[in-house]
Amino acid sequence: MIYQWEINCGPAAEGQEAYWKTLASETSKKSPGDDAFAQRLFERVTSRVARIDDLIREHAANWRLERMAAVDRNILRIGVSELLDKKEAPAVIINEAVEVGRRFSTDESGPFLNGILDAISKHLESAAAKTP
């Protein structure tokens, strides 16, 4: 859903609607309510994509966001969103992102995603420690 939204370059609601229409035509008529987790994840990422992208840019040494593989870029966005939410341990979030990258992107994605997410995680922990 996030990938489709990004490729369409339109408002989040349009990307979301296009995703569900495509999914419904390819499956047995799924609707947004069928996957509440995906819906929440999409909304969390798209509502703060500017902040997420800034964190990625800041910690992706020698990589421009626009030059990253689209799959990797969006896995990073999901991972950073989850790191910001602090609902899971950072190691769990990073491991899941690495596994998704290995499965849906390239062999090099795992170390790439791990390095950036680990740097962002440390940055966020450091910032949280400084905040009273």
N, CA, C and O atoms as a GROMACS GRO file, in nm:
protein
  528
    1MET      N    1   0.083  -0.118   0.000
    1MET     CA    2   0.000   0.000   0.000
    1MET      C    3   0.088   0.125   0.000
    1MET      O    4   0.061   0.221  -0.073
    2ILE      N    5   0.192   0.125   0.081
    2ILE     CA    6   0.283   0.239   0.088
    2ILE      C    7   0.356   0.256  -0.045
    2ILE      O    8   0.374   0.368  -0.093
    3TYR      N    9   0.399   0.147  -0.102
    3TYR     CA   10   0.467   0.150  -0.231
    3TYR      C   11   0.374   0.209  -0.338
    3TYR      O   12   0.416   0.295  -0.415
    4GLN      N   13   0.252   0.164  -0.343
    4GLN     CA   14   0.157   0.213  -0.443
    4GLN      C   15   0.130   0.361  -0.422
    4GLN      O   16   0.121   0.435  -0.520
    5TRP      N   17   0.116   0.404  -0.299
    5TRP     CA   18   0.095   0.545  -0.269
    5TRP      C   19   0.212   0.628  -0.319
    5TRP      O   20   0.193   0.733  -0.380
    6GLU      N   21   0.333   0.581  -0.294
    6GLU     CA   22   0.452   0.656  -0.336
    6GLU      C   23   0.461   0.663  -0.489
    6GLU      O   24   0.490   0.769  -0.544
    7ILE      N   25   0.438   0.553  -0.556
    7ILE     CA   26   0.448   0.549  -0.702
    7ILE      C   27   0.343   0.639  -0.767
    7ILE      O   28   0.372   0.704  -0.868
    8ASN      N   29   0.223   0.644  -0.711
    8ASN     CA   30   0.116   0.728  -0.768
    8ASN      C   31   0.137   0.876  -0.743
    8ASN      O   32   0.076   0.959  -0.811
    9CYS      N   33   0.223   0.912  -0.648
    9CYS     CA   34   0.254   1.052  -0.617
    9CYS      C   35   0.130   1.136  -0.586
    9CYS      O   36   0.127   1.255  -0.616
   10GLY      N   37   0.031   1.076  -0.529
   10GLY     CA   38  -0.091   1.149  -0.497
   10GLY      C   39  -0.118   1.150  -0.348
   10GLY      O   40  -0.036   1.103  -0.269
   11PRO      N   41  -0.231   1.204  -0.310
   11PRO     CA   42  -0.269   1.204  -0.169
   11PRO      C   43  -0.277   1.061  -0.113
   11PRO      O   44  -0.305   0.966  -0.186
   12ALA      N   45  -0.253   1.049   0.015
   12ALA     CA   46  -0.254   0.918   0.079
   12ALA      C   47  -0.386   0.845   0.056
   12ALA      O   48  -0.388   0.724   0.031
   13ALA      N   49  -0.496   0.917   0.065
   13ALA     CA   50  -0.628   0.853   0.048
   13ALA      C   51  -0.643   0.789  -0.089
   13ALA      O   52  -0.704   0.683  -0.102
   14GLU      N   53  -0.588   0.854  -0.192
   14GLU     CA   54  -0.597   0.798  -0.328
   14GLU      C   55  -0.512   0.672  -0.341
   14GLU      O   56  -0.556   0.574  -0.401
   15GLY      N   57  -0.392   0.674  -0.283
   15GLY     CA   58  -0.307   0.556  -0.287
   15GLY      C   59  -0.370   0.439  -0.213
   15GLY      O   60  -0.364   0.324  -0.258
   16GLN      N   61  -0.429   0.471  -0.102
   16GLN     CA   62  -0.497   0.369  -0.021
   16GLN      C   63  -0.614   0.309  -0.099
   16GLN      O   64  -0.631   0.187  -0.102
   17GLU      N   65  -0.693   0.394  -0.159
   17GLU     CA   66  -0.809   0.347  -0.236
   17GLU      C   67  -0.766   0.261  -0.355
   17GLU      O   68  -0.827   0.158  -0.383
   18ALA      N   69  -0.661   0.304  -0.424
   18ALA     CA   70  -0.610   0.228  -0.539
   18ALA      C   71  -0.561   0.090  -0.495
   18ALA      O   72  -0.584  -0.009  -0.564
   19TYR      N   73  -0.494   0.085  -0.381
   19TYR     CA   74  -0.444  -0.043  -0.330
   19TYR      C   75  -0.560  -0.139  -0.304
   19TYR      O   76  -0.557  -0.254  -0.347
   20TRP      N   77  -0.661  -0.092  -0.233
   20TRP     CA   78  -0.772  -0.181  -0.197
   20TRP      C   79  -0.850  -0.224  -0.321
   20TRP      O   80  -0.899  -0.337  -0.326
   21LYS      N   81  -0.863  -0.136  -0.420
   21LYS     CA   82  -0.930  -0.175  -0.544
   21LYS      C   83  -0.851  -0.283  -0.617
   21LYS      O   84  -0.909  -0.380  -0.667
   22THR      N   85  -0.720  -0.265  -0.624
   22THR     CA   86  -0.635  -0.365  -0.690
   22THR      C   87  -0.642  -0.498  -0.616
   22THR      O   88  -0.657  -0.603  -0.679
   23LEU      N   89  -0.633  -0.493  -0.486
   23LEU     CA   90  -0.637  -0.616  -0.407
   23LEU      C   91  -0.771  -0.687  -0.423
   23LEU      O   92  -0.776  -0.809  -0.437
   24ALA      N   93  -0.879  -0.611  -0.421
   24ALA     CA   94  -1.012  -0.671  -0.434
   24ALA      C   95  -1.029  -0.736  -0.571
   24ALA      O   96  -1.096  -0.839  -0.582
   25SER      N   97  -0.970  -0.678  -0.673
   25SER     CA   98  -0.985  -0.736  -0.807
   25SER      C   99  -0.899  -0.861  -0.823
   25SER      O  100  -0.929  -0.947  -0.906
   26GLU      N  101  -0.791  -0.873  -0.744
   26GLU     CA  102  -0.702  -0.988  -0.754
   26GLU      C  103  -0.736  -1.100  -0.657
   26GLU      O  104  -0.692  -1.213  -0.675
   27THR      N  105  -0.814  -1.070  -0.555
   27THR     CA  106  -0.849  -1.169  -0.454
   27THR      C  107  -1.000  -1.179  -0.443
   27THR      O  108  -1.074  -1.144  -0.535
   28SER      N  109  -1.042  -1.227  -0.331
   28SER     CA  110  -1.186  -1.246  -0.311
   28SER      C  111  -1.250  -1.123  -0.247
   28SER      O  112  -1.307  -1.131  -0.138
   29LYS      N  113  -1.239  -1.011  -0.313
   29LYS     CA  114  -1.307  -0.888  -0.271
   29LYS      C  115  -1.270  -0.842  -0.132
   29LYS      O  116  -1.358  -0.818  -0.049
   30LYS      N  117  -1.140  -0.829  -0.105
   30LYS     CA  118  -1.098  -0.776   0.025
   30LYS      C  119  -1.132  -0.629   0.034
   30LYS      O  120  -1.141  -0.559  -0.067
   31SER      N  121  -1.150  -0.583   0.156
   31SER     CA  122  -1.179  -0.442   0.180
   31SER      C  123  -1.086  -0.391   0.290
   31SER      O  124  -1.022  -0.471   0.358
   32PRO      N  125  -1.078  -0.258   0.309
   32PRO     CA  126  -0.987  -0.203   0.409
   32PRO      C  127  -1.004  -0.262   0.549
   32PRO      O  128  -0.906  -0.279   0.621
   33GLY      N  129  -1.124  -0.293   0.586
   33GLY     CA  130  -1.148  -0.350   0.718
   33GLY      C  131  -1.090  -0.488   0.736
   33GLY      O  132  -1.078  -0.536   0.849
   34ASP      N  133  -1.054  -0.554   0.626
   34ASP     CA  134  -1.001  -0.689   0.634
   34ASP      C  135  -0.859  -0.695   0.689
   34ASP      O  136  -0.815  -0.800   0.737
   35ASP      N  137  -0.788  -0.585   0.684
   35ASP     CA  138  -0.652  -0.584   0.734
   35ASP      C  139  -0.626  -0.455   0.811
   35ASP      O  140  -0.563  -0.362   0.761
   36ALA      N  141  -0.675  -0.452   0.933
   36ALA     CA  142  -0.664  -0.332   1.016
   36ALA      C  143  -0.519  -0.296   1.046
   36ALA      O  144  -0.486  -0.178   1.055
   37PHE      N  145  -0.432  -0.397   1.061
   37PHE     CA  146  -0.292  -0.370   1.088
   37PHE      C  147  -0.229  -0.294   0.971
   37PHE      O  148  -0.161  -0.194   0.992
   38ALA      N  149  -0.251  -0.341   0.848
   38ALA     CA  150  -0.195  -0.274   0.730
   38ALA      C  151  -0.250  -0.132   0.720
   38ALA      O  152  -0.178  -0.039   0.684
   39GLN      N  153  -0.375  -0.117   0.750
   39GLN     CA  154  -0.439   0.015   0.744
   39GLN      C  155  -0.372   0.111   0.843
   39GLN      O  156  -0.338   0.224   0.807
   40ARG      N  157  -0.354   0.067   0.968
   40ARG     CA  158  -0.292   0.153   1.070
   40ARG      C  159  -0.148   0.185   1.033
   40ARG      O  160  -0.104   0.299   1.048
   41LEU      N  161  -0.075   0.086   0.985
   41LEU     CA  162   0.064   0.107   0.947
   41LEU      C  163   0.073   0.210   0.834
   41LEU      O  164   0.156   0.301   0.840
   42PHE      N  165  -0.010   0.197   0.735
   42PHE     CA  166  -0.013   0.292   0.624
   42PHE      C  167  -0.040   0.433   0.675
   42PHE      O  168   0.029   0.528   0.637
   43GLU      N  169  -0.139   0.447   0.759
   43GLU     CA  170  -0.176   0.579   0.811
   43GLU      C  171  -0.065   0.640   0.896
   43GLU      O  172  -0.040   0.760   0.888
   44ARG      N  173   0.002   0.558   0.977
   44ARG     CA  174   0.113   0.609   1.060
   44ARG      C  175   0.229   0.655   0.973
   44ARG      O  176   0.290   0.759   1.001
   45VAL      N  177   0.262   0.580   0.870
   45VAL     CA  178   0.374   0.618   0.783
   45VAL      C  179   0.340   0.743   0.703
   45VAL      O  180   0.418   0.838   0.701
   46THR      N  181   0.226   0.745   0.638
   46THR     CA  182   0.194   0.858   0.550
   46THR      C  183   0.167   0.987   0.627
   46THR      O  184   0.188   1.096   0.574
   47SER      N  185   0.121   0.977   0.750
   47SER     CA  186   0.092   1.098   0.828
   47SER      C  187   0.218   1.169   0.876
   47SER      O  188   0.213   1.287   0.912
   48ARG      N  189   0.330   1.099   0.878
   48ARG     CA  190   0.454   1.162   0.924
   48ARG      C  191   0.573   1.128   0.833
   48ARG      O  192   0.686   1.116   0.880
   49VAL      N  193   0.546   1.114   0.706
   49VAL     CA  194   0.649   1.075   0.611
   49VAL      C  195   0.762   1.178   0.605
   49VAL      O  196   0.878   1.141   0.584
   50ALA      N  197   0.733   1.305   0.623
   50ALA     CA  198   0.838   1.407   0.618
   50ALA      C  199   0.940   1.384   0.730
   50ALA      O  200   1.060   1.389   0.706
   51ARG      N  201   0.893   1.360   0.851
   51ARG     CA  202   0.983   1.335   0.963
   51ARG      C  203   1.060   1.205   0.943
   51ARG      O  204   1.181   1.198   0.969
   52ILE      N  205   0.991   1.102   0.898
   52ILE     CA  206   1.054   0.972   0.873
   52ILE      C  207   1.163   0.986   0.768
   52ILE      O  208   1.275   0.938   0.787
   53ASP      N  209   1.132   1.053   0.658
   53ASP     CA  210   1.231   1.070   0.552
   53ASP      C  211   1.350   1.153   0.598
   53ASP      O  212   1.463   1.126   0.558
   54ASP      N  213   1.325   1.253   0.681
   54ASP     CA  214   1.436   1.332   0.736
   54ASP      C  215   1.530   1.244   0.818
   54ASP      O  216   1.652   1.256   0.807
   55LEU      N  217   1.475   1.157   0.900
   55LEU     CA  218   1.558   1.067   0.980
   55LEU      C  219   1.638   0.972   0.890
   55LEU      O  220   1.756   0.945   0.916
   56ILE      N  221   1.574   0.921   0.787
   56ILE     CA  222   1.644   0.831   0.695
   56ILE      C  223   1.758   0.906   0.626
   56ILE      O  224   1.870   0.855   0.620
   57ARG      N  225   1.730   1.024   0.575
   57ARG     CA  226   1.834   1.104   0.508
   57ARG      C  227   1.952   1.131   0.600
   57ARG      O  228   2.068   1.122   0.560
   58GLU      N  229   1.921   1.165   0.723
   58GLU     CA  230   2.024   1.198   0.821
   58GLU      C  231   2.116   1.080   0.852
   58GLU      O  232   2.234   1.100   0.881
   59HIS      N  233   2.062   0.958   0.846
   59HIS     CA  234   2.139   0.841   0.888
   59HIS      C  235   2.179   0.747   0.775
   59HIS      O  236   2.242   0.644   0.801
   60ALA      N  237   2.145   0.780   0.654
   60ALA     CA  238   2.182   0.697   0.539
   60ALA      C  239   2.307   0.758   0.475
   60ALA      O  240   2.298   0.827   0.373
   61ALA      N  241   2.420   0.732   0.534
   61ALA     CA  242   2.546   0.788   0.486
   61ALA      C  243   2.568   0.752   0.339
   61ALA      O  244   2.561   0.636   0.300
   62ASN      N  245   2.596   0.854   0.260
   62ASN     CA  246   2.628   0.838   0.118
   62ASN      C  247   2.513   0.783   0.034
   62ASN      O  248   2.536   0.733  -0.076
   63TRP      N  249   2.391   0.792   0.084
   63TRP     CA  250   2.274   0.745   0.007
   63TRP      C  251   2.170   0.855   0.004
   63TRP      O  252   2.129   0.906   0.108
   64ARG      N  253   2.128   0.892  -0.114
   64ARG     CA  254   2.014   0.984  -0.128
   64ARG      C  255   1.888   0.899  -0.125
   64ARG      O  256   1.883   0.791  -0.184
   65LEU      N  257   1.788   0.948  -0.060
   65LEU     CA  258   1.661   0.875  -0.046
   65LEU      C  259   1.604   0.839  -0.183
   65LEU      O  260   1.552   0.729  -0.203
   66GLU      N  261   1.614   0.931  -0.277
   66GLU     CA  262   1.558   0.911  -0.410
   66GLU      C  263   1.632   0.802  -0.487
   66GLU      O  264   1.577   0.745  -0.581
   67ARG      N  265   1.756   0.772  -0.451
   67ARG     CA  266   1.837   0.674  -0.522
   67ARG      C  267   1.825   0.534  -0.462
   67ARG      O  268   1.873   0.437  -0.521
   68MET      N  269   1.761   0.523  -0.348
   68MET     CA  270   1.742   0.392  -0.286
   68MET      C  271   1.638   0.312  -0.365
   68MET      O  272   1.549   0.370  -0.427
   69ALA      N  273   1.650   0.183  -0.362
   69ALA     CA  274   1.546   0.098  -0.421
   69ALA      C  275   1.414   0.129  -0.352
   69ALA      O  276   1.409   0.143  -0.229
   70ALA      N  277   1.307   0.139  -0.429
   70ALA     CA  278   1.176   0.176  -0.373
   70ALA      C  279   1.132   0.081  -0.262
   70ALA      O  280   1.075   0.124  -0.162
   71VAL      N  281   1.157  -0.046  -0.280
   71VAL     CA  282   1.118  -0.144  -0.177
   71VAL      C  283   1.195  -0.117  -0.049
   71VAL      O  284   1.137  -0.113   0.059
   72ASP      N  285   1.326  -0.098  -0.060
   72ASP     CA  286   1.408  -0.070   0.059
   72ASP      C  287   1.365   0.060   0.126
   72ASP      O  288   1.355   0.066   0.248
   73ARG      N  289   1.342   0.163   0.047
   73ARG     CA  290   1.301   0.292   0.100
   73ARG      C  291   1.172   0.279   0.182
   73ARG      O  292   1.160   0.338   0.290
   74ASN      N  293   1.078   0.202   0.131
   74ASN     CA  294   0.951   0.188   0.201
   74ASN      C  295   0.959   0.094   0.321
   74ASN      O  296   0.886   0.112   0.418
   75ILE      N  297   1.047  -0.004   0.314
   75ILE     CA  298   1.072  -0.087   0.433
   75ILE      C  299   1.134   0.001   0.542
   75ILE      O  300   1.098  -0.010   0.659
   76LEU      N  301   1.226   0.088   0.503
   76LEU     CA  302   1.285   0.182   0.600
   76LEU      C  303   1.178   0.271   0.661
   76LEU      O  304   1.178   0.294   0.782
   77ARG      N  305   1.087   0.320   0.580
   77ARG     CA  306   0.980   0.407   0.632
   77ARG      C  307   0.895   0.334   0.735
   77ARG      O  308   0.861   0.390   0.839
   78ILE      N  309   0.862   0.211   0.707
   78ILE     CA  310   0.782   0.133   0.802
   78ILE      C  311   0.863   0.111   0.931
   78ILE      O  312   0.811   0.130   1.041
   79GLY      N  313   0.989   0.072   0.915
   79GLY     CA  314   1.073   0.048   1.032
   79GLY      C  315   1.089   0.172   1.118
   79GLY      O  316   1.078   0.165   1.241
   80VAL      N  317   1.115   0.286   1.055
   80VAL     CA  318   1.130   0.411   1.132
   80VAL      C  319   0.999   0.447   1.200
   80VAL      O  320   1.001   0.491   1.315
   81SER      N  321   0.888   0.429   1.133
   81SER     CA  322   0.758   0.456   1.194
   81SER      C  323   0.740   0.372   1.320
   81SER      O  324   0.693   0.421   1.423
   82GLU      N  325   0.776   0.245   1.312
   82GLU     CA  326   0.762   0.158   1.428
   82GLU      C  327   0.861   0.196   1.538
   82GLU      O  328   0.828   0.186   1.656
   83LEU      N  329   0.982   0.239   1.501
   83LEU     CA  330   1.078   0.285   1.602
   83LEU      C  331   1.025   0.409   1.673
   83LEU      O  332   1.043   0.423   1.794
   84LEU      N  333   0.959   0.497   1.600
   84LEU     CA  334   0.902   0.616   1.661
   84LEU      C  335   0.786   0.582   1.755
   84LEU      O  336   0.767   0.650   1.856
   85ASP      N  337   0.711   0.477   1.723
   85ASP     CA  338   0.598   0.437   1.807
   85ASP      C  339   0.641   0.370   1.936
   85ASP      O  340   0.568   0.374   2.035
   86LYS      N  341   0.758   0.308   1.935
   86LYS     CA  342   0.815   0.242   2.054
   86LYS      C  343   0.724   0.135   2.113
   86LYS      O  344   0.721   0.117   2.235
   87LYS      N  345   0.651   0.063   2.028
   87LYS     CA  346   0.563  -0.043   2.078
   87LYS      C  347   0.634  -0.178   2.086
   87LYS      O  348   0.589  -0.269   2.155
   88GLU      N  349   0.745  -0.189   2.015
   88GLU     CA  350   0.826  -0.311   2.014
   88GLU      C  351   0.970  -0.275   2.044
   88GLU      O  352   1.009  -0.159   2.029
   89ALA      N  353   1.047  -0.371   2.085
   89ALA     CA  354   1.190  -0.349   2.107
   89ALA      C  355   1.256  -0.317   1.973
   89ALA      O  356   1.223  -0.379   1.872
   90PRO      N  357   1.349  -0.221   1.971
   90PRO     CA  358   1.416  -0.187   1.846
   90PRO      C  359   1.476  -0.307   1.774
   90PRO      O  360   1.470  -0.315   1.651
   91ALA      N  361   1.534  -0.401   1.847
   91ALA     CA  362   1.595  -0.518   1.783
   91ALA      C  363   1.490  -0.600   1.707
   91ALA      O  364   1.521  -0.655   1.601
   92VAL      N  365   1.370  -0.609   1.759
   92VAL     CA  366   1.263  -0.683   1.694
   92VAL      C  367   1.222  -0.612   1.565
   92VAL      O  368   1.205  -0.675   1.461
   93ILE      N  369   1.207  -0.480   1.572
   93ILE     CA  370   1.167  -0.401   1.455
   93ILE      C  371   1.273  -0.413   1.346
   93ILE      O  372   1.240  -0.435   1.229
   94ILE      N  373   1.399  -0.399   1.384
   94ILE     CA  374   1.508  -0.406   1.286
   94ILE      C  375   1.515  -0.544   1.224
   94ILE      O  376   1.532  -0.556   1.103
   95ASN      N  377   1.503  -0.648   1.305
   95ASN     CA  378   1.508  -0.784   1.253
   95ASN      C  379   1.395  -0.811   1.153
   95ASN      O  380   1.417  -0.872   1.049
   96GLU      N  381   1.276  -0.765   1.185
   96GLU     CA  382   1.163  -0.784   1.094
   96GLU      C  383   1.187  -0.711   0.962
   96GLU      O  384   1.159  -0.765   0.855
   97ALA      N  385   1.238  -0.589   0.969
   97ALA     CA  386   1.266  -0.512   0.847
   97ALA      C  387   1.371  -0.584   0.762
   97ALA      O  388   1.357  -0.591   0.640
   98VAL      N  389   1.474  -0.635   0.825
   98VAL     CA  390   1.579  -0.708   0.753
   98VAL      C  391   1.521  -0.831   0.684
   98VAL      O  392   1.552  -0.859   0.568
   99GLU      N  393   1.436  -0.904   0.755
   99GLU     CA  394   1.376  -1.024   0.696
   99GLU      C  395   1.285  -0.990   0.578
   99GLU      O  396   1.285  -1.060   0.477
  100VAL      N  397   1.208  -0.884   0.590
  100VAL     CA  398   1.122  -0.841   0.480
  100VAL      C  399   1.209  -0.799   0.361
  100VAL      O  400   1.178  -0.832   0.247
  101GLY      N  401   1.317  -0.728   0.388
  101GLY     CA  402   1.408  -0.688   0.282
  101GLY      C  403   1.470  -0.806   0.211
  101GLY      O  404   1.480  -0.808   0.088
  102ARG      N  405   1.511  -0.904   0.287
  102ARG     CA  406   1.569  -1.025   0.227
  102ARG      C  407   1.467  -1.098   0.139
  102ARG      O  408   1.502  -1.152   0.034
  103ARG      N  409   1.345  -1.097   0.182
  103ARG     CA  410   1.241  -1.170   0.109
  103ARG      C  411   1.193  -1.097  -0.016
  103ARG      O  412   1.170  -1.159  -0.120
  104PHE      N  413   1.178  -0.965  -0.006
  104PHE     CA  414   1.115  -0.891  -0.114
  104PHE      C  415   1.209  -0.799  -0.193
  104PHE      O  416   1.168  -0.738  -0.291
  105SER      N  417   1.334  -0.789  -0.150
  105SER     CA  418   1.426  -0.702  -0.222
  105SER      C  419   1.548  -0.782  -0.264
  105SER      O  420   1.533  -0.887  -0.327
  106THR      N  421   1.668  -0.737  -0.232
  106THR     CA  422   1.789  -0.804  -0.278
  106THR      C  423   1.868  -0.862  -0.162
  106THR      O  424   1.835  -0.838  -0.045
  107ASP      N  425   1.971  -0.938  -0.194
  107ASP     CA  426   2.058  -0.994  -0.090
  107ASP      C  427   2.129  -0.885  -0.010
  107ASP      O  428   2.160  -0.904   0.107
  108GLU      N  429   2.155  -0.773  -0.074
  108GLU     CA  430   2.224  -0.662  -0.007
  108GLU      C  431   2.132  -0.580   0.082
  108GLU      O  432   2.179  -0.499   0.161
  109SER      N  433   2.004  -0.600   0.071
  109SER     CA  434   1.908  -0.521   0.148
  109SER      C  435   1.920  -0.541   0.298
  109SER      O  436   1.907  -0.446   0.374
  110GLY      N  437   1.945  -0.663   0.340
  110GLY     CA  438   1.952  -0.691   0.483
  110GLY      C  439   2.053  -0.604   0.555
  110GLY      O  440   2.016  -0.531   0.648
  111PRO      N  441   2.180  -0.608   0.516
  111PRO     CA  442   2.279  -0.523   0.583
  111PRO      C  443   2.250  -0.372   0.567
  111PRO      O  444   2.272  -0.294   0.659
  112PHE      N  445   2.201  -0.334   0.450
  112PHE     CA  446   2.168  -0.194   0.423
  112PHE      C  447   2.060  -0.145   0.520
  112PHE      O  448   2.077  -0.042   0.586
  113LEU      N  449   1.951  -0.218   0.529
  113LEU     CA  450   1.841  -0.182   0.618
  113LEU      C  451   1.884  -0.186   0.764
  113LEU      O  452   1.850  -0.097   0.842
  114ASN      N  453   1.959  -0.288   0.800
  114ASN     CA  454   2.006  -0.303   0.938
  114ASN      C  455   2.090  -0.182   0.979
  114ASN      O  456   2.070  -0.127   1.088
  115GLY      N  457   2.183  -0.142   0.894
  115GLY     CA  458   2.271  -0.031   0.929
  115GLY      C  459   2.197   0.099   0.950
  115GLY      O  460   2.222   0.170   1.048
  116ILE      N  461   2.106   0.131   0.861
  116ILE     CA  462   2.032   0.257   0.873
  116ILE      C  463   1.936   0.254   0.991
  116ILE      O  464   1.931   0.350   1.068
  117LEU      N  465   1.861   0.148   1.006
  117LEU     CA  466   1.766   0.140   1.117
  117LEU      C  467   1.837   0.137   1.252
  117LEU      O  468   1.788   0.195   1.349
  118ASP      N  469   1.950   0.069   1.259
  118ASP     CA  470   2.026   0.067   1.384
  118ASP      C  471   2.074   0.208   1.420
  118ASP      O  472   2.066   0.248   1.536
  119ALA      N  473   2.124   0.282   1.322
  119ALA     CA  474   2.169   0.419   1.347
  119ALA      C  475   2.054   0.507   1.393
  119ALA      O  476   2.069   0.588   1.485
  120ILE      N  477   1.939   0.493   1.330
  120ILE     CA  478   1.822   0.573   1.368
  120ILE      C  479   1.775   0.534   1.508
  120ILE      O  480   1.739   0.620   1.588
  121SER      N  481   1.776   0.405   1.538
  121SER     CA  482   1.736   0.358   1.670
  121SER      C  483   1.824   0.418   1.779
  121SER      O  484   1.775   0.466   1.881
  122LYS      N  485   1.954   0.416   1.756
  122LYS     CA  486   2.048   0.473   1.854
  122LYS      C  487   2.026   0.624   1.868
  122LYS      O  488   2.031   0.677   1.979
  123HIS      N  489   2.001   0.690   1.758
  123HIS     CA  490   1.974   0.834   1.761
  123HIS      C  491   1.849   0.863   1.845
  123HIS      O  492   1.850   0.953   1.930
  124LEU      N  493   1.743   0.788   1.821
  124LEU     CA  494   1.617   0.810   1.893
  124LEU      C  495   1.634   0.779   2.042
  124LEU      O  496   1.579   0.849   2.127
  125GLU      N  497   1.710   0.674   2.074
  125GLU     CA  498   1.734   0.642   2.216
  125GLU      C  499   1.814   0.753   2.282
  125GLU      O  500   1.785   0.791   2.396
  126SER      N  501   1.914   0.804   2.214
  126SER     CA  502   1.996   0.912   2.267
  126SER      C  503   1.913   1.038   2.290
  126SER      O  504   1.926   1.105   2.392
  127ALA      N  505   1.827   1.070   2.192
  127ALA     CA  506   1.741   1.187   2.204
  127ALA      C  507   1.643   1.172   2.320
  127ALA      O  508   1.615   1.268   2.392
  128ALA      N  509   1.590   1.050   2.337
  128ALA     CA  510   1.496   1.025   2.446
  128ALA      C  511   1.565   1.036   2.582
  128ALA      O  512   1.505   1.084   2.678
  129ALA      N  513   1.690   0.993   2.589
  129ALA     CA  514   1.765   1.000   2.715
  129ALA      C  515   1.792   1.145   2.754
  129ALA      O  516   1.802   1.176   2.873
  130LYS      N  517   1.806   1.233   2.657
  130LYS     CA  518   1.833   1.374   2.683
  130LYS      C  519   1.707   1.452   2.723
  130LYS      O  520   1.716   1.558   2.785
  131THR      N  521   1.590   1.398   2.688
  131THR     CA  522   1.465   1.464   2.719
  131THR      C  523   1.421   1.428   2.860
  131THR      O  524   1.408   1.310   2.892
  132PRO      N  525   1.399   1.529   2.945
  132PRO     CA  526   1.359   1.500   3.084
  132PRO      C  527   1.221   1.441   3.094
  132PRO      O  528   1.175   1.411   3.205
   0.00000   0.00000   0.00000
